[in-house]
Amino acid sequence: LIDLIEPFKIKVIEPVRLVSEERRKQAIKEAGYNTFLLLSEDVFIDLLTDSGTSAMSDNQWAGMMLGDEAYAGSKNFYHLEKAIQDVLGYKYVTPTHQGRGAEHLMSQALISEGQIVPRNMYFTTSKLHVNIAGGVMPDVIIDEAHDPENEFEFKGNVDLLKLQKVIDENGPEKIAYVNVEMNVNMAGGQPVSMANLRAVKKLCDQYKIKVIFDATRSSENAYFIKTREKEYADVPIIDILNEMMSYSDGCIYSSKKDCLVNIGGFLATHDKEIFEKTRSMVVVYEGLHTYGGMAGRDMEAVARGLRESTQVSYLKYRTNQVKLLGDLLIEGGVPIVRPPGGHAIFLNALKFLPHLTREQWPAQTLSAAIYEASGVRSMERGAISKGRDKDGNNIFPNLELVRLTIPRRVYTNTHIEYAAECIIDLYKRRHEIPGLKMVFEPEYLRFFQATFEQL
Ligand SMILES: CC1=C(O)/C(=C\N=C(/Cc2ccc(O)c(F)c2)C(=O)O)C(COP(=O)(O)O)=CN1
């Protein structure tokens, strides 16, 4: 039990309720079988996302009362800047309203038309911002990451041969930067090893190619380095993070995950030129360079949350709670991505619903069916999220997944057990689940607003 014990006691609660089965059937129909379109009040256990859904600590709430809402020079910005310098080791910080704000600035600052940004598997908003800036994002993740059953413990790693090939085929000047995500979301929350980060930087330095991290879940990645790379077993998380970030020129960071807050983002860098470029742009799109679309109180919460996220007792509890869900589902015979990720468990919808064709959207179908059966909300992370290729054809990735994303410090293990039990029950009657057809498709990031009907 010691591995699961919460390093906190609960001071404030928010009531949740399980609405009737009849209401759930109606609610998911009204939502067009898209869990993004459900009302929060109809959701019992919300495993849609870990983004912005964490519970803050009393230390963070106290910080909210200390918001310096000066337009310029807010003291909370300097607390945020200091926290980033201490925890991540970057000297320069540009605040943004959330991760997408940082992705927008970084892409616009570093990418010119036709350039290439190789990345260890795509992320939806990251890829879109690269495309908007005129770039393309080839996938350079290791092959193991595309195999849901492969148990390699660093499935987020960059495949150095694939990266070398992209450089050789296009020439280093065509590479805007190499983009490395930590605890790769679309691969199942899979970490990158320190050895791999070091090797990527070494390769890029040979060609003077910049390395930009997506450090959004870097605290959880640091914990996996500490527990899976033996030379780091006795190294403090903050030192592991500093070393990780030393293998980059800068990062974008959505604070809404590992920083344990409801809103916020930033861009941080060692490189004064990148800083000057993004700092001059932030005033166009986000706000002054000392608030970037956040209130002073929110910057204070991020500063305190970033430091809290490096506590081993917290990271141990957090990642073991995710693993608990994975272990229960494996015990129940449910096909999931292995090994369990840092922030979520991903169901393999192709194996869960083998009677459906890809055009019946197995992951979308499963996500809707789980809500109807249990009031648990999950997220489609398969072909609907992947979208269409440049010729407008649907892409059907190997990973047709449903993400069960565990918010930080929110749910008890009883909630986790309830979710597992319901999904195992659904698995036993999986052949009864009908497929879906898409009836509305928006232009951008279709998974947020597309609607479906049951076949
Ligand atoms: C690794 C990375 C992210 O995970 C991320 C966000 N993630 C979300 C929210 C989300 C985003 C895109 C979707 O297709 C999605 F359905 C859900 C999530 O749930 O996982 C962002 C962007 O950070 P912002 O959300 O603060 O702007 C940048 N980088």
The ligand as an SDF file (V2000), in Angstrom:
LIG
                    3D

 29 30  0  0  0  0  0  0  0  0999 V2000
    2.2180   17.4160  -25.0120 C   0  0  0  0  0  0  0  0  0  0  0  0
    1.3220   18.5990  -25.1300 C   0  0  0  0  0  0  0  0  0  0  0  0
   -0.0190   18.5580  -24.6780 C   0  0  0  0  0  0  0  0  0  0  0  0
   -0.4910   17.4250  -24.1190 O   0  0  0  0  0  0  0  0  0  0  0  0
   -0.8340   19.7150  -24.8210 C   0  0  0  0  0  0  0  0  0  0  0  0
   -2.2120   19.7360  -24.4310 C   0  0  0  0  0  0  0  0  0  0  0  0
   -2.7640   18.6230  -24.0060 N   0  0  0  0  0  0  0  0  0  0  0  0
   -4.0220   18.3900  -23.7360 C   0  0  0  0  0  0  0  0  0  0  0  0
   -5.1590   19.3650  -24.0420 C   0  0  0  0  0  0  0  0  0  0  0  0
   -5.5590   19.0010  -25.4490 C   0  0  0  0  0  0  0  0  0  0  0  0
   -4.8580   19.5370  -26.4950 C   0  0  0  0  0  0  0  0  0  0  0  0
   -5.0480   19.0310  -27.7870 C   0  0  0  0  0  0  0  0  0  0  0  0
   -5.9030   17.9830  -28.0130 C   0  0  0  0  0  0  0  0  0  0  0  0
   -5.9470   17.3300  -29.1640 O   0  0  0  0  0  0  0  0  0  0  0  0
   -6.6520   17.5160  -26.9720 C   0  0  0  0  0  0  0  0  0  0  0  0
   -7.5500   16.6300  -27.2470 F   0  0  0  0  0  0  0  0  0  0  0  0
   -6.4480   17.9930  -25.6790 C   0  0  0  0  0  0  0  0  0  0  0  0
   -4.3480   17.0200  -23.3230 C   0  0  0  0  0  0  0  0  0  0  0  0
   -5.5100   16.7540  -22.9370 O   0  0  0  0  0  0  0  0  0  0  0  0
   -3.4460   16.1510  -23.3910 O   0  0  0  0  0  0  0  0  0  0  0  0
   -0.2510   20.8790  -25.4050 C   0  0  0  0  0  0  0  0  0  0  0  0
   -1.0470   22.1600  -25.6050 C   0  0  0  0  0  0  0  0  0  0  0  0
   -1.1950   22.7570  -24.3540 O   0  0  0  0  0  0  0  0  0  0  0  0
   -2.5020   23.6020  -23.9740 P   0  0  0  0  0  0  0  0  0  0  0  0
   -3.6450   22.6340  -23.9380 O   0  0  0  0  0  0  0  0  0  0  0  0
   -2.1550   24.1820  -22.6230 O   0  0  0  0  0  0  0  0  0  0  0  0
   -2.6790   24.6490  -25.0350 O   0  0  0  0  0  0  0  0  0  0  0  0
    1.0600   20.8750  -25.8210 C   0  0  0  0  0  0  0  0  0  0  0  0
    1.8260   19.7380  -25.6780 N   0  0  0  0  0  0  0  0  0  0  0  0
  1  2  1  0
  2  3  2  0
  2 29  1  0
  3  4  1  0
  3  5  1  0
  5  6  2  0
  5 21  1  0
  6  7  1  0
  7  8  2  0
  8  9  1  0
  8 18  1  0
  9 10  1  0
 10 11  1  0
 10 17  2  0
 11 12  2  0
 12 13  1  0
 13 14  1  0
 13 15  2  0
 15 16  1  0
 15 17  1  0
 18 19  2  0
 18 20  1  0
 21 22  1  0
 21 28  2  0
 22 23  1  0
 23 24  1  0
 24 25  2  0
 24 26  1  0
 24 27  1  0
 28 29  1  0
M  END
$$$$
